[in-house]
């Protein structure tokens, strides 16, 4: 990957400039300078442009800030130097492709602060990326093995329908910060992954978006929430196909509504 990052104007006569070396280290201590493999610089009319030379040597988890020294050298060996600081932006990386059960902490409807409760959904990162890269259901992207791939989520949440609070489901409806995901389980099948994805979508589409919503449903009321939906859809997957295995470990976290899954008849 090559991308323009920053430019510098050198005082060295441009018609005499032969090269620009890029080092990392302390600009005030040449003994610390090490030639950079990650970055390079090119000269156009006396202006140096830094570009990424080797993206695989850049890793936010290992090193966030890179202190660069650009040294322009002319044909006579004279030098001019300037410094630059490059700060890497973190990109969330998921552990692999497949179909997962994920959750993330939600805010309290009263305070807006983390509530200790979690919302769950099905996360689909298809192995056959080519089949879904132009699929309107797969509009979000995440990094897997340092490659940006498409994904979708399937779940449900609150929505006003005719002024009534209703549990509504739509594939790819969630705008999720990927760094908030926590994997809670996996969905495995002995068959084709695309068949599993089709089954998830067909069950999701079969739900009529008509159940009354409440954030904290219990056995004594006639309400359901997003976790009721996710758990019910997982149950429906196993009921619909004996080759599908769902193993969900909530890790002791609080999932209101998880113990009140939607019934098979809803799908």
Secondary structure, 3 states (H helix, E strand, C coil): CCCEEEEEECCCCHHHEEEEEEEECCCCCHHHCEECCCEEEEEECCEEEEEECCHHHCCCCCCCEEEEEEEEEECCCCEEEEEEEEECCCCCEECCCEEEEEEEEEECCCCCCEEEEEEEEEEEECCCHHHHCCCCCCCEEEEECCEEEEEEEECEEEEEECCEEEEEECCCCCCCCHHHCEEEEEEEECCCHHHHHHHHHHHHHHCCCCEEECCCCCCCCCCECHHHHHHHHHHHHHHHCCCEEEEECCCCCECCCCCCCCCHHHC
